[in-house]
Amino acid sequence: MDTTVVDETNRLKRETAFLCPMQFRNNLPPPRALDWKLLRRKGSLVDDDMMAEHNVALLYDELRRSTRMFSEDLGINLDPIGSDAFRAARTKGEIHPDDLILLANDSAKDKETKSGTGRKPDVNKAMWLMNTKYISEGGLSLKTGISEKSNLILKRQRELREEEEKLDPSLRDYNKSLSEREKQILAIKKSFEAAEKLTLETATHPRNKSLKPISVTSVFPDFKVWPQNFVRLTFDEDPTLDVEGVSDAAENLKEKAMQKALVKPMMVEDEAGRPDKFIALLLPKDAANAENVKILDENENENGTEYDWVREYKYAVKTEDINTVCFYFGKDRVTYADLNTKITCQKKAKSTKGREGQAWKPVSVHVKKRKRTEEEEEKRAGKLAAIEA
């Protein structure tokens, strides 16, 4: 009897690695069931292009493309076939009584309310809220753009105007008819009239009511110094500190020395090669006798007046309120000049004084006056003409 041994091993199985030089993917999705919607009927007696399905939306699209009956930005869906439903009626219907208020004319009170919608709110009613530190940091000027001093002046002007309007109601309509420039001129005239009526008995201090004036002096613009530019310097410590002959002197001598002091803007390169800007404080060589020091013209003193380089300061420029001025008290009158720029000076550290320490510091400093350039004379004349106009 013949016996046949059947080898049940897979003939396709290979013990060695299967190498395929062709790129292939083995993550294809499983075959889907037949989707009859996607099958084309080959060999059908009726061609696919001849078959059509009735759909009302197709008629809408055809009407929109052919007739362009409606704008594309109406915002509502219109029926091209039943457009009569959107046609305005020939006869107007009756309006409901509750809707008549929409067509009523605005009263005078409503117009006044609407005209004041664009005005700024009265910040005086919320002073306690704005100045409460634990709610919001910063003063009133940071929130309204108006300094506290200017806000008090505006408040006082508004109170005086309201008092005048109560006495004479016709002034309210007159004030509303004026332009901003006319209102400003009127306020200036009233300030002069009030100044003429002011006497030593009626004058009071705006903050301390117990103070009494002892004299009245006229105040005028200083036409000599007004064309020049002035700044206010503030130091983090006494600028005369460690200055020989001045640091231990009396306060009046320190003040006289600082009156003859000069500041010079400088720029050097730091250790990283970046520009380093600062200002240098210069005092006369004989600071203890600064009262007698004079800076002469270059024709009178060719060498100039000798000054000492005291120290350097880092600085920050800040523009203050436009109404900030500097007063000069004379014997018979007081003059003032514009002073709306402030420079804050902070002592410069020795470790940041330049690439090679003191290499850029001058050995000696000599100061003398020079003539103004044509450009400086034009600016000076223009500024003087503006104040005299």
HUDAHU-V588048 format. One record per residue. N is the residue number from 1. SS is DSSP state (helix for helix, strand for strand, loop for the rest). BURIAL is I if it has 9 or more other ideal C-beta (glycine too) atoms within 8 Angstrom, else O. D_CENTER is the distance of its C-alpha to the mean C-alpha in whole Angstrom. Layout:
# HUDAHU-V588048
n->N ss->SS burial->BURIAL d_center->D_CENTER
n->N ss->SS burial->BURIAL d_center->D_CENTER
This chain:
# HUDAHU-V588048
n->1 ss->loop burial->O d_center->111
n->2 ss->loop burial->O d_center->109
n->3 ss->loop burial->O d_center->105
n->4 ss->loop burial->O d_center->102
n->5 ss->loop burial->O d_center->99
n->6 ss->loop burial->O d_center->96
n->7 ss->loop burial->O d_center->93
n->8 ss->loop burial->O d_center->90
n->9 ss->loop burial->O d_center->87
n->10 ss->loop burial->O d_center->84
n->11 ss->loop burial->O d_center->85
n->12 ss->loop burial->O d_center->82
n->13 ss->loop burial->O d_center->81
n->14 ss->loop burial->O d_center->80
n->15 ss->loop burial->O d_center->80
n->16 ss->loop burial->O d_center->78
n->17 ss->loop burial->O d_center->75
n->18 ss->loop burial->O d_center->74
n->19 ss->loop burial->O d_center->72
n->20 ss->loop burial->O d_center->70
n->21 ss->loop burial->O d_center->69
n->22 ss->loop burial->O d_center->67
n->23 ss->loop burial->O d_center->64
n->24 ss->loop burial->O d_center->64
n->25 ss->loop burial->O d_center->63
n->26 ss->loop burial->O d_center->64
n->27 ss->loop burial->O d_center->62
n->28 ss->loop burial->O d_center->62
n->29 ss->loop burial->O d_center->62
n->30 ss->loop burial->O d_center->66
n->31 ss->loop burial->O d_center->67
n->32 ss->loop burial->O d_center->66
n->33 ss->loop burial->O d_center->69
n->34 ss->loop burial->O d_center->70
n->35 ss->loop burial->O d_center->67
n->36 ss->helix burial->O d_center->69
n->37 ss->helix burial->O d_center->66
n->38 ss->helix burial->O d_center->65
n->39 ss->loop burial->O d_center->69
n->40 ss->loop burial->O d_center->70
n->41 ss->loop burial->O d_center->74
n->42 ss->loop burial->O d_center->76
n->43 ss->loop burial->O d_center->79
n->44 ss->loop burial->O d_center->78
n->45 ss->loop burial->O d_center->80
n->46 ss->loop burial->O d_center->77
n->47 ss->loop burial->O d_center->74
n->48 ss->helix burial->O d_center->70
n->49 ss->helix burial->O d_center->69
n->50 ss->helix burial->O d_center->71
n->51 ss->loop burial->O d_center->70
n->52 ss->loop burial->O d_center->67
n->53 ss->loop burial->O d_center->66
n->54 ss->loop burial->O d_center->65
n->55 ss->loop burial->O d_center->62
n->56 ss->helix burial->O d_center->60
n->57 ss->helix burial->O d_center->57
n->58 ss->helix burial->O d_center->58
n->59 ss->helix burial->I d_center->59
n->60 ss->helix burial->I d_center->56
n->61 ss->helix burial->O d_center->54
n->62 ss->helix burial->O d_center->57
n->63 ss->helix burial->I d_center->56
n->64 ss->helix burial->I d_center->52
n->65 ss->helix burial->O d_center->53
n->66 ss->helix burial->O d_center->56
n->67 ss->helix burial->O d_center->55
n->68 ss->loop burial->O d_center->51
n->69 ss->loop burial->O d_center->52
n->70 ss->loop burial->O d_center->48
n->71 ss->loop burial->O d_center->45
n->72 ss->loop burial->O d_center->43
n->73 ss->loop burial->O d_center->40
n->74 ss->loop burial->O d_center->42
n->75 ss->loop burial->O d_center->41
n->76 ss->loop burial->O d_center->44
n->77 ss->loop burial->O d_center->47
n->78 ss->loop burial->O d_center->50
n->79 ss->loop burial->I d_center->54
n->80 ss->loop burial->I d_center->55
n->81 ss->loop burial->O d_center->59
n->82 ss->loop burial->O d_center->58
n->83 ss->helix burial->I d_center->55
n->84 ss->helix burial->O d_center->57
n->85 ss->helix burial->O d_center->56
n->86 ss->helix burial->O d_center->53
n->87 ss->loop burial->O d_center->54
n->88 ss->loop burial->O d_center->53
n->89 ss->loop burial->O d_center->56
n->90 ss->loop burial->O d_center->58
n->91 ss->loop burial->O d_center->58
n->92 ss->loop burial->O d_center->55
n->93 ss->loop burial->O d_center->56
n->94 ss->loop burial->O d_center->56
n->95 ss->loop burial->O d_center->52
n->96 ss->loop burial->O d_center->52
n->97 ss->helix burial->O d_center->52
n->98 ss->helix burial->O d_center->49
n->99 ss->helix burial->O d_center->47
n->100 ss->helix burial->I d_center->47
n->101 ss->helix burial->O d_center->44
n->102 ss->helix burial->O d_center->42
n->103 ss->loop burial->O d_center->44
n->104 ss->loop burial->O d_center->44
n->105 ss->loop burial->O d_center->42
n->106 ss->loop burial->O d_center->39
n->107 ss->loop burial->O d_center->40
n->108 ss->helix burial->O d_center->38
n->109 ss->helix burial->O d_center->37
n->110 ss->helix burial->O d_center->35
n->111 ss->helix burial->I d_center->34
n->112 ss->helix burial->O d_center->32
n->113 ss->helix burial->O d_center->31
n->114 ss->helix burial->O d_center->29
n->115 ss->helix burial->O d_center->28
n->116 ss->loop burial->O d_center->26
n->117 ss->loop burial->O d_center->24
n->118 ss->loop burial->O d_center->21
n->119 ss->loop burial->O d_center->21
n->120 ss->loop burial->O d_center->18
n->121 ss->loop burial->O d_center->20
n->122 ss->loop burial->O d_center->22
n->123 ss->helix burial->I d_center->20
n->124 ss->helix burial->O d_center->23
n->125 ss->helix burial->O d_center->25
n->126 ss->helix burial->O d_center->23
n->127 ss->helix burial->I d_center->23
n->128 ss->helix burial->O d_center->25
n->129 ss->helix burial->O d_center->23
n->130 ss->helix burial->I d_center->20
n->131 ss->loop burial->O d_center->21
n->132 ss->loop burial->O d_center->24
n->133 ss->loop burial->O d_center->23
n->134 ss->loop burial->O d_center->25
n->135 ss->loop burial->O d_center->23
n->136 ss->loop burial->O d_center->19
n->137 ss->loop burial->O d_center->18
n->138 ss->loop burial->O d_center->16
n->139 ss->loop burial->O d_center->16
n->140 ss->helix burial->I d_center->16
n->141 ss->helix burial->I d_center->13
n->142 ss->helix burial->O d_center->11
n->143 ss->helix burial->I d_center->12
n->144 ss->helix burial->O d_center->12
n->145 ss->loop burial->O d_center->10
n->146 ss->loop burial->I d_center->13
n->147 ss->loop burial->O d_center->15
n->148 ss->helix burial->I d_center->18
n->149 ss->helix burial->O d_center->20
n->150 ss->helix burial->I d_center->19
n->151 ss->helix burial->I d_center->19
n->152 ss->helix burial->O d_center->23
n->153 ss->helix burial->O d_center->23
n->154 ss->helix burial->I d_center->22
n->155 ss->helix burial->I d_center->24
n->156 ss->helix burial->O d_center->27
n->157 ss->helix burial->I d_center->27
n->158 ss->helix burial->O d_center->27
n->159 ss->helix burial->O d_center->30
n->160 ss->helix burial->O d_center->32
n->161 ss->helix burial->I d_center->31
n->162 ss->helix burial->O d_center->33
n->163 ss->helix burial->O d_center->36
n->164 ss->helix burial->I d_center->37
n->165 ss->helix burial->I d_center->36
n->166 ss->helix burial->O d_center->39
n->167 ss->helix burial->O d_center->41
n->168 ss->loop burial->O d_center->41
n->169 ss->loop burial->O d_center->40
n->170 ss->helix burial->O d_center->40
n->171 ss->helix burial->I d_center->37
n->172 ss->helix burial->O d_center->35
n->173 ss->helix burial->O d_center->36
n->174 ss->helix burial->O d_center->35
n->175 ss->helix burial->I d_center->32
n->176 ss->helix burial->O d_center->31
n->177 ss->helix burial->O d_center->32
n->178 ss->loop burial->I d_center->30
n->179 ss->loop burial->O d_center->27
n->180 ss->helix burial->O d_center->24
n->181 ss->helix burial->O d_center->25
n->182 ss->helix burial->O d_center->29
n->183 ss->helix burial->I d_center->27
n->184 ss->helix burial->O d_center->26
n->185 ss->helix burial->O d_center->29
n->186 ss->helix burial->I d_center->31
n->187 ss->helix burial->I d_center->29
n->188 ss->helix burial->O d_center->30
n->189 ss->helix burial->O d_center->33
n->190 ss->helix burial->O d_center->34
n->191 ss->helix burial->O d_center->32
n->192 ss->helix burial->O d_center->35
n->193 ss->helix burial->O d_center->37
n->194 ss->helix burial->O d_center->36
n->195 ss->helix burial->O d_center->36
n->196 ss->helix burial->O d_center->40
n->197 ss->helix burial->O d_center->41
n->198 ss->loop burial->O d_center->40
n->199 ss->loop burial->O d_center->43
n->200 ss->loop burial->I d_center->43
n->201 ss->loop burial->O d_center->45
n->202 ss->loop burial->O d_center->42
n->203 ss->loop burial->O d_center->39
n->204 ss->loop burial->O d_center->37
n->205 ss->loop burial->O d_center->35
n->206 ss->loop burial->O d_center->31
n->207 ss->loop burial->O d_center->32
n->208 ss->loop burial->O d_center->35
n->209 ss->loop burial->O d_center->38
n->210 ss->loop burial->O d_center->41
n->211 ss->loop burial->O d_center->40
n->212 ss->loop burial->O d_center->42
n->213 ss->loop burial->O d_center->41
n->214 ss->loop burial->O d_center->44
n->215 ss->loop burial->O d_center->43
n->216 ss->loop burial->O d_center->40
n->217 ss->loop burial->O d_center->39
n->218 ss->loop burial->O d_center->37
n->219 ss->strand burial->O d_center->34
n->220 ss->strand burial->O d_center->33
n->221 ss->strand burial->O d_center->31
n->222 ss->loop burial->I d_center->32
n->223 ss->loop burial->O d_center->33
n->224 ss->loop burial->O d_center->34
n->225 ss->loop burial->I d_center->31
n->226 ss->loop burial->I d_center->28
n->227 ss->loop burial->O d_center->28
n->228 ss->loop burial->O d_center->27
n->229 ss->loop burial->O d_center->24
n->230 ss->loop burial->I d_center->24
n->231 ss->loop burial->O d_center->22
n->232 ss->strand burial->I d_center->23
n->233 ss->strand burial->O d_center->24
n->234 ss->strand burial->O d_center->24
n->235 ss->strand burial->O d_center->27
n->236 ss->loop burial->O d_center->27
n->237 ss->loop burial->O d_center->31
n->238 ss->loop burial->O d_center->34
n->239 ss->loop burial->I d_center->33
n->240 ss->loop burial->I d_center->37
n->241 ss->loop burial->O d_center->38
n->242 ss->loop burial->O d_center->41
n->243 ss->loop burial->I d_center->41
n->244 ss->loop burial->O d_center->45
n->245 ss->loop burial->O d_center->46
n->246 ss->loop burial->I d_center->43
n->247 ss->loop burial->I d_center->42
n->248 ss->loop burial->O d_center->45
n->249 ss->loop burial->I d_center->45
n->250 ss->loop burial->O d_center->44
n->251 ss->helix burial->O d_center->41
n->252 ss->helix burial->O d_center->42
n->253 ss->helix burial->I d_center->43
n->254 ss->helix burial->I d_center->40
n->255 ss->helix burial->O d_center->38
n->256 ss->helix burial->I d_center->40
n->257 ss->helix burial->I d_center->39
n->258 ss->helix burial->I d_center->35
n->259 ss->helix burial->O d_center->35
n->260 ss->loop burial->I d_center->37
n->261 ss->loop burial->I d_center->35
n->262 ss->strand burial->O d_center->33
n->263 ss->strand burial->I d_center->30
n->264 ss->strand burial->O d_center->30
n->265 ss->strand burial->O d_center->27
n->266 ss->strand burial->I d_center->29
n->267 ss->strand burial->O d_center->28
n->268 ss->strand burial->I d_center->31
n->269 ss->strand burial->O d_center->32
n->270 ss->loop burial->I d_center->32
n->271 ss->loop burial->O d_center->34
n->272 ss->loop burial->O d_center->33
n->273 ss->loop burial->O d_center->32
n->274 ss->loop burial->O d_center->29
n->275 ss->strand burial->O d_center->27
n->276 ss->strand burial->I d_center->27
n->277 ss->strand burial->O d_center->25
n->278 ss->strand burial->I d_center->26
n->279 ss->strand burial->I d_center->27
n->280 ss->strand burial->I d_center->31
n->281 ss->strand burial->I d_center->32
n->282 ss->strand burial->I d_center->35
n->283 ss->strand burial->I d_center->38
n->284 ss->strand burial->I d_center->41
n->285 ss->loop burial->O d_center->44
n->286 ss->loop burial->O d_center->46
n->287 ss->helix burial->I d_center->43
n->288 ss->helix burial->I d_center->46
n->289 ss->helix burial->O d_center->47
n->290 ss->helix burial->I d_center->43
n->291 ss->helix burial->O d_center->44
n->292 ss->helix burial->O d_center->47
n->293 ss->loop burial->I d_center->44
n->294 ss->loop burial->O d_center->44
n->295 ss->loop burial->O d_center->42
n->296 ss->loop burial->I d_center->44
n->297 ss->strand burial->O d_center->44
n->298 ss->loop burial->I d_center->45
n->299 ss->loop burial->O d_center->48
n->300 ss->loop burial->O d_center->49
n->301 ss->loop burial->I d_center->48
n->302 ss->loop burial->O d_center->48
n->303 ss->loop burial->O d_center->47
n->304 ss->loop burial->I d_center->45
n->305 ss->strand burial->I d_center->44
n->306 ss->strand burial->I d_center->44
n->307 ss->strand burial->I d_center->41
n->308 ss->strand burial->I d_center->41
n->309 ss->strand burial->I d_center->38
n->310 ss->strand burial->I d_center->37
n->311 ss->strand burial->I d_center->34
n->312 ss->strand burial->I d_center->31
n->313 ss->strand burial->I d_center->27
n->314 ss->strand burial->I d_center->24
n->315 ss->strand burial->I d_center->21
n->316 ss->strand burial->O d_center->18
n->317 ss->strand burial->O d_center->16
n->318 ss->strand burial->O d_center->14
n->319 ss->strand burial->O d_center->13
n->320 ss->loop burial->O d_center->14
n->321 ss->loop burial->O d_center->15
n->322 ss->loop burial->O d_center->16
n->323 ss->loop burial->O d_center->19
n->324 ss->loop burial->O d_center->20
n->325 ss->strand burial->O d_center->23
n->326 ss->strand burial->I d_center->26
n->327 ss->strand burial->O d_center->30
n->328 ss->strand burial->I d_center->33
n->329 ss->strand burial->O d_center->36
n->330 ss->loop burial->O d_center->39
n->331 ss->loop burial->O d_center->43
n->332 ss->loop burial->O d_center->43
n->333 ss->loop burial->I d_center->39
n->334 ss->strand burial->I d_center->35
n->335 ss->strand burial->I d_center->33
n->336 ss->strand burial->I d_center->29
n->337 ss->strand burial->I d_center->27
n->338 ss->strand burial->O d_center->23
n->339 ss->loop burial->I d_center->21
n->340 ss->loop burial->I d_center->18
n->341 ss->strand burial->I d_center->17
n->342 ss->strand burial->I d_center->18
n->343 ss->strand burial->I d_center->20
n->344 ss->strand burial->O d_center->21
n->345 ss->strand burial->I d_center->24
n->346 ss->strand burial->I d_center->25
n->347 ss->strand burial->I d_center->29
n->348 ss->loop burial->I d_center->29
n->349 ss->loop burial->O d_center->32
n->350 ss->helix burial->O d_center->35
n->351 ss->helix burial->O d_center->35
n->352 ss->helix burial->O d_center->32
n->353 ss->loop burial->I d_center->33
n->354 ss->loop burial->I d_center->34
n->355 ss->loop burial->I d_center->36
n->356 ss->loop burial->O d_center->40
n->357 ss->loop burial->O d_center->39
n->358 ss->loop burial->O d_center->40
n->359 ss->loop burial->O d_center->41
n->360 ss->loop burial->O d_center->38
n->361 ss->loop burial->O d_center->38
n->362 ss->loop burial->O d_center->40
n->363 ss->loop burial->O d_center->44
n->364 ss->loop burial->O d_center->43
n->365 ss->strand burial->I d_center->41
n->366 ss->strand burial->I d_center->42
n->367 ss->strand burial->I d_center->40
n->368 ss->loop burial->I d_center->41
n->369 ss->strand burial->O d_center->39
n->370 ss->loop burial->O d_center->39
n->371 ss->loop burial->O d_center->39
n->372 ss->loop burial->O d_center->35
n->373 ss->loop burial->O d_center->35
n->374 ss->helix burial->O d_center->35
n->375 ss->helix burial->O d_center->31
n->376 ss->helix burial->O d_center->30
n->377 ss->helix burial->I d_center->33
n->378 ss->helix burial->O d_center->31
n->379 ss->helix burial->I d_center->28
n->380 ss->helix burial->I d_center->29
n->381 ss->helix burial->I d_center->31
n->382 ss->helix burial->O d_center->28
n->383 ss->helix burial->I d_center->26
n->384 ss->helix burial->I d_center->30
n->385 ss->helix burial->O d_center->30
n->386 ss->helix burial->O d_center->27
n->387 ss->helix burial->I d_center->28
n->388 ss->helix burial->O d_center->31
n->389 ss->loop burial->O d_center->31
